[in-house]
Amino acid sequence: MTLHAIRIGAAVLLAGTLWGADVDKSGFENSALPVFRAKCIVCHSGAAPQGSLDLRTAQSALKGGKSGPAIQPGAPARSLLLERVVSKSMPPGPEKLSETEIAAIRGWIERTPPMATAAITEADVFPIFQMRCVVCHGKRKQEGGLDLRTRAAALKGGQSGPAIVPGNPAESLALKRILAGQMPPPKLLFEYFVRPPSSPEVDTLRRWIETGAAPAPPEPAAAKEYKPITEKDRSWWSFQPPKRPAVPEVRARGQVRNPIDQFLLARLEEKSLRYNPEASRLVLLRRVSLDLTGLPPTPEEVIAYERDTRPDAYERLVDRLLESPRYGERWAQFWLNAAGYADSEGIIDEDRIRHNAWRYRDYVIRAFNADKPYDRFLVEQIAGDELADYKHKKEADAETVEKLTATGFLRLVPDGTYSPANGSIPERMNVIADEIEVLSSTVMGLTVGCARCHDHKYDPIRQRDYYQMSAILQSAYDPYDWVKPTERNLDVAPVEEKQAVARWNEPIEAALKKKEEALAAKAKPLREQILKDRIQALPEAVRADLLQTAATAEKERTALQKYLAEKFEDILKITAEDLAKKFPETVAETGRARKEIAELRAKLKAKPDIRALYEMGGEPSPVFLLRRGDANSLGELMRPDTPAVLRAGLKPYQPAAPFPDTTGRRLGLAKWLTQPDHPLTARVMVNRLWMHHFGRGIVASPSNFGRTGVAPSHPALLDWLATEFVRNGWSLKKMHRLMVTSTAYRQSSAIDTAAQSADPDNTLLWRMPLRRMDAEQLHDSILLAAGRLDPTPFGEPVAVDSKPGGEILAKGSRSGWRRSIYVLQRRTTPMTMLEVFDLPPMSPNCIERSNSTVSTQALQMMNSEMIRERARFLAGRLMDEFPLQREKQIEQLYLRTLARRPTAHETAKALSDIDKLIPYWTDHLQSEQSAGPRQETARWSSLASFCHAMLSSAEFAFID
Amino acid sequence: MPNLSRRTFFNRMADGLHGAALLSLLGPDLRASEAGKVYDLKPKKPHFTPKAKSVIHLFQNGGPSQVDLFDPKPALLKFAGTKPSRDIVNEIEFADQIGTMLPSPFAFRRYGKCGMELSELLPNLGECADDITLIRSMFGEHFNHEPSLYLMHTGRTLPGRPSLGAWVTYGLGAENQNLPAYVVLDDPKQLPVNGIQNWQSGWLPPVYQGTRFRSEGPPLLNLKPQGNLPNALEAAQRDLIHRLDVEHRQGRPGYAELEARIANYELAARMQVEAVDALDLSKESEETKEMYGLNQEATASYGRRCLMARRLVERGVRFVEIYIERQIWDNHSDLESSLRYCCGKTDKPAAALIKDLKRLGLLDSTLIISTGEFGRMPISQIRDNGTAGRDHGPSGFSLWMAGGGVKGGYVHGATDEIGYKAVDKRVSVHDFHATMLHLLGLEFRELVYDRHGLKERLTDQFPARVVTEALV
């Protein structure tokens, strides 16, 4: 009997006969049955009752249905049936159960005695061993030579003999140790996050042994009664492979620059609409610069573009922007949000920093800049470790490092399981569930998460689909063989980086060693003296042995010495406090030495490592469908597979192990996802690109291509783009280029009243939308405009500072401040500037941001010291660059902030506004008794006030 | 105003209509904008006529001990010193520090006409016994702080979902557009466990996120510029932005977003005035200050926040949550002295809040809730240093509510003989959430938000019921 054969349902199979005697028939017939008759049995009776639940007799109600037992005798709170009627999810119609009716059912359940002996099999004790024992008696660790993962292994036992003796609970060591409170060892409970089995669990274990420790029942021949996937289910548009549509002919030929325009114009012409006129050159320059690089053009770029009169000046501009390293910094941000990137673990208050997550961030930026084909990008992120046989290489080459770094993709969700108090098996399963959500919403545009507990209510995603996907991840994320996130790092790095760290650390380590040895040597006689004093109270016989033990290094101790060390732990352990108490005269000196050691240690650089997802090796634990998502309620055994509804035009999922010691489960998934005809992969990605460029996706619900999502506004265009994407070798830059060089993108954003009434939501795209910058665009653009942007790319994140008032700011340096993508993204300390402008929490990810207009944004812009500093700096710079040329200063300010020149009227207004501010500043400086040249300062401050207003203005924040 | 055409709307804009009146127009009109749905704080109709209009949530971070404060268990005397059962051991955080059954060191007394039994440490709350509902049969899902705080605030033990205040303002909007709808008054000394994540809006739009008001110094982050600029200078700068924005809007007719933005800057200016005024306690009488304990060191800090909460609710703020310094109710050791300290800090101000709202006629429309994230164990916890305390106990704990349509002098449910586990009329955290929404006129199944095609709600997919027994 192997674990794979374990089957659940023993209780269900046998319930009918064994529970019969305990059911209080009169109770049922007088209390619950009348309610069931009135409200439930119309569906829950007959030859094929709904959900296989028959409510006509007490036995059949107890037996339950597809979701497991409907009631837990004696325990209304744990009874599914009661849950459903109380929450009013049952009955499904408008007529629900009254309070009295619910009370009648509750009363019946309460009065029904808990079940008597049902036949118990290995299937029932499997979860108990898994939860309580296998952390030490399992795959990686087999304390005392004992493995409790299977019945066979338990029968075989360990060094002390068999763990269980069928039919003889008194002789079964496992049970004896549990009952005596020795196992699990109380000392290890906290550290390993294990709790002793509960009383019902102990009872189950005892009865299992008593009744002969039966193996799990054989696998039933017939498949389980899952709702089959029908042809109708598969026919949903997004589950069909995209077909290359013919490009439609249009009348407005002059407005066509590429096929995108033909698809859009065809629909516009149906409504007698056409595109808006083209936006002005400078509007377009600002729009496309902010769009592709997240930054506005500099004054020099504005002037150069104005001068470039070649007919393809715009296309050249687009090429230049796509080649700019700033492009990757902008577009990586969207992917990082979709992937749920954060620099901390979250969940626990401590919010521990992920010291190496930034390597994945850099990988993504580099991938975008290098235009890594999207299919390869996905394969590396899902299964990079299965592409590079790093375990059998002595030194990792750059390519291996890159592929391993890519797998950080599935290591980004909040994960508190490093804490013993937050690492229970259900909490580990939460981590896996979040990764499945990231994967399915980001890559597949589907919601699979709800199938963790039940079949998807609207889409043909079954509960088994969820657990099959979970089985794909199991070889890397095994809840029964868990590695804490803090320990789940690969000690792999480019050789140069490793050597550089070693070179740096070597002299520090040597110095440390010297200082530590000196400290220990000084303390040695003192320790001996304390020990000698302490053992005076002990019998003479052990004194010598104890001294000997203390003098022997831990590794070299004999069995007796080990025993003594454990027994007299309190006596042998001499802490720094003990030393300080006994020899106060040494405190000052040791304190100094300790401080020096700590300072040295702080200088050490951490060994470079990678936050990766990788195969754990060996056979992963079996994955079972969990009924209602409950870790204690195992259903059918699951094999790795992809959702059953996605079959059309696809090669089936197949684990593909490229080298030994790996299961190939994730590589199989990655290959399955990146098939050219995959119905979702290309569509979902081009739709997101479209959304970021045009403000709304062709499918307006970018993470939901299912039945509850929004139907595509231009289905043919979506399919054309998806197939074009694949034809172009999954090149993202080619897609960007196609989109932003279309006439559609080059339209003005002005509102045309006639078009507005024909298509008020602009679904057909007769204009470009006016858009407010998102948080990062705004933050970075202010820095650039003010001349404070430090363009340094990559590397460890910039630290943040929490100001006394509560504002969280990025730390700057002499070269200014870096782009927001390089600032520490800790979950508990989001940068205030970004947060007020709708930075979403990564929980676990975000595909589409919301866009709010709230007064804290105005307060931030008007009053934050950070913006004021930028404005003062900018004003000072303008005065330095154009001393006494006030018109020039204003012109430069407009170029820097709005990428255009001011009109004569605007210049005049600006100058008069600044003049009006001067007396206010003069008064203020006077009353503050400010030192220095007050008149000069007042002029500077007034110009700074105007710069501040420009940076806070609508025109700066909005993109035409 | 759904029938107002866009044209009429913008004509009225041109008439100079602005400010709060403008905001009240924006909701339905902006929904059609291509920027996607726009969410706002304009008042929304509840599902049915509510009892409560606003909520003051006194969150007692740490887990107040029910058997020492709210839930007398004389049986503990009988079992004193005996070892706990396997099930209790199973649920303990520090499984290596398990002690024995520990009777409360405090006496319980009967308070009010109703004769509600409360600890001698709560004499002030005792005076309000006839105004409160005490639920003794609460139970949670996790024995550790972070997940339990999330559960209490968002309905799940995981981070990332919207908190209670976010749901309530999403459902009801705000009565006063010049103040945030959801205000958080955290302790100036230290943030609670989970920090700012307690009042996040999760995947609800950020407009529903809680806004931190500080009880010392300027109430709101960046409410005023640094450096004490004169008002005239600030006003001149605001006028400048306004001028630029009006010119910008003139060149882009038809964009409601731009109107909203201008209105928003005006709102911020009004908030500068009103927020300062709302938190200005110098306007309160000496008697009131005395009542909240502002004149004693022990109660001054918590008392200030309770009084501020009253002033905010008076001004139409929808949801106020008051935090306590970190998690002072986490009494793992020194049970006796630490509980005395906690009650000394909070009992008087919390009771003053009830009495004050009652005398102002606001108690009926204000729901006050006081709860921790869980309770504590009936057994002792033994640490190396210090005297015995109690470890976390999620299986049974107490919370109280007052005003806003809940009964006075009512005790609901019970724990078992030793106070370990809720057994009678058990109330889950989801039940409590459903009840709170009900009191505000919101049906918990109908208050939904569409996310990835799922109709999300505060109680998620968990079964929940309104605790109707506790309603007036």
Interface residues (C-beta under 8 A of the other chain):
Chain A: A77 L82 E83 R84 V86 S87 K88 S89 E99 P186 K187 L189 F190 R195 P196 P197 S198 S199 V202 G346 I347 I348 D349 D351 P414 G416 A421 N422 N430 S441 T447 C450 C453 Y458 D459 G695 R696 A700 S701 S703 N704 G706 R707 T708 G709 S749 A750 I751 T753 Q756 P760 D761 N762 P769 L770 R771 R772 G805 G806 E807 R827 T828 T832 E835 V836 D838 P840 P841 S843 P844 C846 S850 N851 S852 T853 V854 S855 T856 Q857 A858 L859 Q860 M862 N863 S864 E865 R868 K909 D913 K916 L917 Y920 W921 D923 H924 S927 E928 S945 F946 H948 A949 M950 S952 S953 A954 E955 A957 F958 D960
Chain B: R6 A32 S33 E34 A35 G36 K37 V38 Y39 S85 R86 D87 V89 N90 E91 E93 F94 A95 D96 F143 N144 H145 E146 P147 L158 P159 G160 R161 P180 V193 N194 G195 I196 Q197 Q200 G202 W203 P205 P206 V207 T211 R212 R214 G217 P218 L220 L221 N222 L223 K224 P225 Q226 N228 L229 P230 A232 L233 A236 Q237 R238 L240 I241 R243 L244 D245 H248 R249 R252 P253 G254 Y255 E257 L258 A260 R261 I262 N264 Y265 L267 A268 M271 Q272 R426 R445 H452 G453 L454 Q461 F462 P463 A464 R465 T468
